[in-house]
Structures are given as C-alpha cells and as structure tokens.
Amino acid sequence: MAAVGTMAAMGPLPAMGALPPLPTLGVPGVPELKPLTRYEAMRLGPGWSHSCHAMLYAPNPGMLFGRIPLRYAVLMQMRFDGLLGFPGGFVDRRYWSLEDGLNRVLGLGLGCVRLTEADYLCSHLTEGPHRVVAHFYARQLTLEELHTIEISAVHSRDHGMEVMGMVRVPLYTQKDRMGGLPNFLANSFVGTAKFQLLFALKILNMVPEEKLAEAVAATQRPKKAAIDHGGGAAGHHHHKAGNELGRAGNELGERAEHPGMVHVGAEQHLVGLEGQGLGEAEALEQHVGLGADAMAEQAVAEGME
C-alpha cells in the first residue's frame, strides 16, 4: 500500500505552510530543513544533487510485555560507518528518474521491493556547503511483507558491506521516559535521516504527537555525570552495576502490572545486587554476567513455565 496523507501525491503539492515540520524538532545535529514540493525540486538547476531514501513500515498489533502497543514496525539500516539511515542513496538525474534511481539502490540493499511515484512523501533542501535536495518515500506493507524484506536484506549484495543490518524503530516510550523511542533518537544518524524519521512519524500519524514531542524533548535533557571522579574505579563499577539494575528494574516495572509475569526470584536477585558495597564492585560485575536484564528475563521465563 502506498503512503497515505496529503504529501503522498506526486506533482505540484499544496503550499508547505499547511504542512509544517515538527515544531519541536530542535534536536542538536538535526536542522530544520526547508521544505519544497516535488514540482519545485524537479525545477532545480543542474548544480543540485538529489538523494532518495525510503521508509518501509507496517502496522504491528503486537504488545511488548503484554501491555505496550508496538503500533508499527519501521525499518532503518545500520550503515557501514556506524550511523543509522534509511535505505536509498544519491540518484544521477542525467540517467535516472527519482524512482528508477531509488529502486536501483534498494535492489542492492534490500533485494525485493520497488517503489513508485505514489509512494513519494516529501522533499527538503539540506543545509551546508553541498547543494542537496533530499527526497523521501514511504510505503506501507503488511507485517508479513515487511518480514520478508528483512529476510531478503540478509542475502542482498550490500549486506555486511555497506549495510550492517536492518533495525526496527521502537515507537513506544517506557516508564523511565527514555527506554524505547527516546533512546533510539539518541543514536547517531546520517544526514537528514533523523529529521525524515520524525517528519514521517508525525505526517503519517504513526505516533501520537504529544508522545513524539516528549521523546524528542527527552533527548535534549542534560545527562547526569556517569562517573564519580572521587570514587575511582570502584565508583565506576558501582555506577555501571547501578545502570544494569536500573534497566532491569525498568523492565520489571513494565511487567509488574500483570500478575504472574514477574518471578519473585528476579526481584530478590535485584535486591541482592543493590546491597553490594563499593568494595565488592569487581565481584558484582562478574556476578551480573550478561547483565541484570538477562537475569530478569531468565527469572521471568522460569516463572512463566
């Protein structure tokens, strides 16, 4: 199914004043990009480069821990340079139309999907010394179709080379107000990818606007100092163990509202970890092993059996 919404049509689009970018998008490293219609973009002179990228997504009825709606599965890529981005790349307008060029690149990275003009979503001018107009496409699929693409991507030419793997974007926010989408947005993105993600999530009504604004704001909050310099190495190990406890506690908190899902042994284990002193930091680190999250998962699994 093609992307829906007033920006999905090809050709001259309505004035962008009626479709403003996310007003709270002032995330460091993600500038407010100047929007323009497809028609305006096609009339730019030969000094402009054109990049085309696509967001593939599918409605996802799943519930994380039985209570957190997943809403949609949205695909992005981990690139060769360690940055997150969408499938796509630059298109040489001398030889290719936007869609033909995009499909050529998608074939190398995904292997089994072709987009059309009906999937066009938006265009933006990028800032900086390079004159680039970034075109963005969105295609809604079924969850089964999306999973097929994920499998196909593993066998594509670019897998393990330019593309390290596909990832799904978590569109929820956990109780600690960082787990999920806020933590995902704290990653490093290539070029306009973060802006395009946020823009699409709003325009396509995939995340409630207030939740999207909260997630963006959470990434702007100053982070607490990670290490107590007076505590030295012991303080560092204690803080790291505390982070493990926090993550496990967050997961247990999400499950606690459902009786029978949380094993008493997991809670007792967390209490035991909390009681470790600074002098036992190294032993605590070894005891944590794969992390408190993994131990909590094991304990919950045992309870469910």
VOKOLRO-969536 format. One line per 4 residues: number of its first residue (from 0); their letters; for each residue x, y, z of C-alpha. Coordinates in steps of 0.1 Angstrom, whole numbers, plus 5000, padded with zeros to 4 digits. Layout:
residues N
NUM) a) X/Y/Z; ...
END
This chain:
residues 305
0) maav) 5000/5000/5000; 5013/5034/4991; 5020/5060/5018; 4989/5079/5027
4) gtma) 4985/5116/5036; 4983/5149/5018; 5020/5148/5009; 5020/5115/4992
8) amgp) 5007/5127/4958; 5032/5134/4930; 5035/5166/4911; 5028/5201/4924
12) lpam) 5018/5199/4961; 4999/5223/4983; 5019/5251/4999; 5041/5237/5026
16) galp) 5028/5263/5050; 4999/5239/5056; 5022/5211/5064; 5049/5224/5088
20) plpt) 5078/5203/5100; 5076/5191/5136; 5077/5224/5156; 5097/5208/5184
24) lgvp) 5124/5193/5162; 5153/5214/5176; 5174/5183/5183; 5212/5190/5181
28) gvpe) 5225/5178/5148; 5191/5177/5131; 5184/5211/5115; 5150/5225/5105
32) lkpl) 5151/5217/5068; 5134/5239/5042; 5105/5220/5025; 5097/5223/4989
36) trye) 5073/5205/4966; 5082/5177/4942; 5075/5201/4913; 5098/5227/4928
40) amrl) 5125/5201/4934; 5124/5189/4898; 5129/5225/4885; 5162/5230/4904
44) gpgw) 5192/5236/4882; 5220/5211/4874; 5240/5223/4903; 5218/5204/4927
48) shsc) 5222/5167/4938; 5193/5145/4945; 5191/5119/4973; 5162/5095/4976
52) haml) 5155/5073/5006; 5125/5052/5017; 5108/5043/5049; 5091/5009/5048
56) yapn) 5067/5003/5076; 5038/4980/5086; 5010/4981/5112; 5021/4959/5141
60) pgml) 4994/4948/5166; 5020/4933/5190; 5021/4943/5226; 5055/4945/5243
64) fgri) 5054/4927/5277; 5017/4923/5271; 5009/4960/5277; 5029/4983/5255
68) plry) 5015/4987/5219; 5042/4985/5193; 5019/5003/5168; 5041/4999/5137
72) avlm) 5073/4982/5126; 5095/5007/5109; 5127/4997/5091; 5160/5015/5092
76) qmrf) 5196/5004/5085; 5228/5003/5104; 5253/5016/5079; 5290/5007/5073
80) dgll) 5300/5040/5091; 5281/5031/5123; 5253/5056/5115; 5216/5049/5112
84) gfpg) 5198/5057/5080; 5171/5047/5056; 5176/5025/5025; 5184/5046/4995
88) gfvd) 5211/5069/4981; 5220/5095/4955; 5203/5095/4921; 5220/5108/4890
92) rryw) 5192/5127/4873; 5211/5126/4840; 5204/5089/4837; 5176/5080/4861
96) sled) 5142/5092/4872; 5139/5096/4910; 5121/5063/4914; 5142/5043/4889
100) glnr) 5174/5055/4907; 5159/5048/4941; 5148/5013/4931; 5182/5005/4917
104) vlgl) 5198/5013/4951; 5170/4995/4970; 5177/4964/4949; 5213/4963/4962
108) glgc) 5204/4967/4998; 5170/4950/5001; 5166/4929/4970; 5128/4926/4966
112) vrlt) 5110/4959/4967; 5101/4986/4941; 5086/5020/4949; 5066/5042/4926
116) eady) 5057/5079/4924; 5026/5071/4945; 5050/5064/4975; 5066/5099/4974
120) lcsh) 5062/5117/5007; 5083/5149/5008; 5113/5168/4997; 5136/5191/5017
124) lteg) 5167/5212/5010; 5197/5204/5031; 5219/5228/5049; 5257/5230/5044
128) phrv) 5282/5235/5016; 5267/5208/4994; 5235/5216/4974; 5214/5186/4980
132) vahf) 5176/5181/4979; 5165/5151/4999; 5135/5132/4986; 5117/5108/5009
136) yarq) 5093/5080/5002; 5072/5058/5024; 5055/5025/5017; 5031/5008/5040
140) ltle) 5033/4970/5038; 5018/4941/5058; 5038/4928/5087; 5044/4896/5067
144) elht) 5057/4915/5037; 5080/4936/5059; 5094/4904/5075; 5101/4890/5040
148) ieis) 5121/4921/5032; 5141/4918/5064; 5150/4882/5054; 5158/4892/5018
152) avhs) 5181/4920/5030; 5204/4895/5047; 5210/4879/5013; 5214/4912/4993
156) rdhg) 5247/4923/4978; 5253/4951/5003; 5247/4931/5034; 5277/4930/5056
160) mevm) 5294/4956/5034; 5277/4990/5031; 5248/4978/5052; 5255/4961/5086
164) gmvr) 5218/4951/5091; 5182/4962/5093; 5168/4975/5126; 5132/4983/5137
168) vply) 5125/5016/5153; 5108/5014/5188; 5079/5038/5187; 5069/5035/5223
172) tqkd) 5084/5051/5255; 5089/5031/5286; 5081/5043/5322; 5116/5057/5327
176) rmgg) 5108/5081/5298; 5140/5071/5280; 5135/5035/5271; 5123/5030/5235
180) lpnf) 5120/5059/5211; 5139/5085/5232; 5170/5062/5235; 5167/5053/5198
184) lans) 5167/5090/5189; 5199/5095/5210; 5218/5074/5184; 5238/5089/5156
188) fvgt) 5220/5093/5122; 5234/5101/5088; 5224/5133/5070; 5187/5140/5071
192) akfq) 5177/5106/5084; 5166/5116/5119; 5146/5146/5106; 5129/5124/5080
196) llfa) 5120/5098/5106; 5104/5124/5129; 5087/5142/5100; 5072/5109/5086
200) lkil) 5061/5097/5121; 5041/5130/5125; 5028/5134/5090; 5016/5098/5088
204) nmvp) 5001/5099/5123; 5021/5069/5134; 5029/5082/5168; 5007/5105/5189
208) eekl) 5020/5140/5185; 5024/5145/5223; 5044/5113/5226; 5066/5123/5198
212) aeav) 5072/5157/5213; 5081/5141/5247; 5106/5117/5230; 5123/5145/5212
216) aatq) 5125/5166/5244; 5139/5137/5264; 5170/5136/5241; 5177/5172/5249
220) rpkk) 5178/5168/5286; 5213/5171/5301; 5226/5137/5312; 5239/5131/5347
224) aaid) 5277/5126/5352; 5284/5089/5346; 5314/5085/5369; 5321/5098/5404
228) hggg) 5357/5110/5399; 5363/5108/5437; 5353/5071/5437; 5378/5060/5411
232) aagh) 5375/5026/5395; 5353/5013/5423; 5328/5041/5418; 5328/5034/5380
236) hhhk) 5320/4997/5386; 5293/5006/5411; 5277/5031/5387; 5278/5005/5359
240) agne) 5261/4979/5381; 5236/5006/5390; 5228/5011/5354; 5222/4974/5350
244) lgra) 5199/4974/5379; 5180/5004/5365; 5175/4987/5332; 5163/4955/5348
248) gnel) 5141/4975/5372; 5125/4993/5343; 5117/4960/5326; 5103/4945/5357
252) gera) 5082/4977/5362; 5067/4973/5328; 5057/4937/5336; 5046/4942/5372
256) ehpg) 5011/4952/5363; 5004/4917/5351; 5002/4891/5379; 5022/4860/5373
260) mvhv) 5046/4876/5348; 5072/4887/5373; 5091/4859/5392; 5098/4866/5428
264) gaeq) 5133/4853/5424; 5141/4881/5399; 5131/4908/5424; 5151/4892/5452
268) hlvg) 5181/4890/5429; 5179/4927/5422; 5177/4935/5459; 5208/4914/5464
272) legq) 5226/4933/5437; 5215/4966/5452; 5231/4956/5485; 5266/4951/5472
276) glge) 5292/4976/5485; 5317/4996/5466; 5344/4972/5479; 5327/4944/5461
280) aeal) 5324/4961/5427; 5345/4937/5407; 5327/4907/5422; 5294/4924/5414
284) eqhv) 5305/4930/5378; 5312/4892/5374; 5280/4883/5391; 5260/4904/5368
288) glga) 5274/4884/5338; 5253/4891/5308; 5235/4919/5326; 5207/4923/5350
292) dama) 5183/4925/5321; 5193/4889/5310; 5189/4876/5346; 5155/4892/5349
296) eqav) 5144/4877/5316; 5156/4843/5328; 5137/4846/5360; 5105/4857/5343
300) aegm) 5108/4829/5318; 5111/4804/5347; 5080/4818/5363; 5060/4816/5331
304) e) 5070/4779/5326
END
